[in-house]
């Protein structure tokens, strides 16, 4: 084997001398691969130093597991203290350390997946480079980046929910979010009511058939032009209400409104529009 890439049709050598970037050892199980691996954890944007700095272990033991002598222990204590100070030595590092801690707290409270957390951390780092954080609340900017990351990855969360979890005023959060979009030139996909269905249905303990019927109702509503100029949260809530009635898994308008963070009046109005436009009057008239 000479590392050549050959066309299967004519035999032409397209390239040669490929460099193998894999490990030089072989492993036949995950435990063996972990034991032979000589690399550390991957780089993470959610850690203020991206996880690239070293850490002195808090256990006062050597590589063999033996306890350190008192003199050696005091030396390690001083080294550990200076090592921690060196990790956060500038204003930007201090800002990032506080912001990433707030991001982890907020994302954990909202059950945000790791990929969206990484994107939010990356957006926050870009906002620091653009000097958008200066003079503004760290909590508000973190919440805005997390809200934007959820919208970008099409896993949106209501603005009220993010504001409540972050202890930031909704108006201030909206201002920071618009500043991010304008300064970083972020392209946010249009909000789709279907993106909210899995989480709302899970919180309401609705079955999969109800979710599928809700998605079908929303798709037909879009074809009829019913989604134009209307709040996606209200549409999602109303479609869930209609589907729950059709499949006899009824939930009250108040329960659905509380989960979707809209008013009962909104759910009722959107419900009437969906029933009128799609001409839903019984189980047999739909589907």
Secondary structure, DSSP 8 states (H G I E B T S, - for coil): ----EE-TTT--EEE------S-SS--SSHHHHHHH--------TTSTTTT-S----SS-B-TTS-B--HHHHHHHHHHHHHHHHHHS-SHHHHHHHHHHHHHHHHHHHHT--HHHHHHHHHHHHHHHHTT-STTS-HHHHHHHHHHHHHHHTT----HHHHHHHHT--HHHHHHHHHHHHHHHT-------THHHHHHHHHHTT--HHHHHHHHHHHHHHHHTTTTTTS-HHHHHHHHHHHHHHHTT----HHHHHHHHT--HHHHHHHHHHHHHHHT--SGGG--
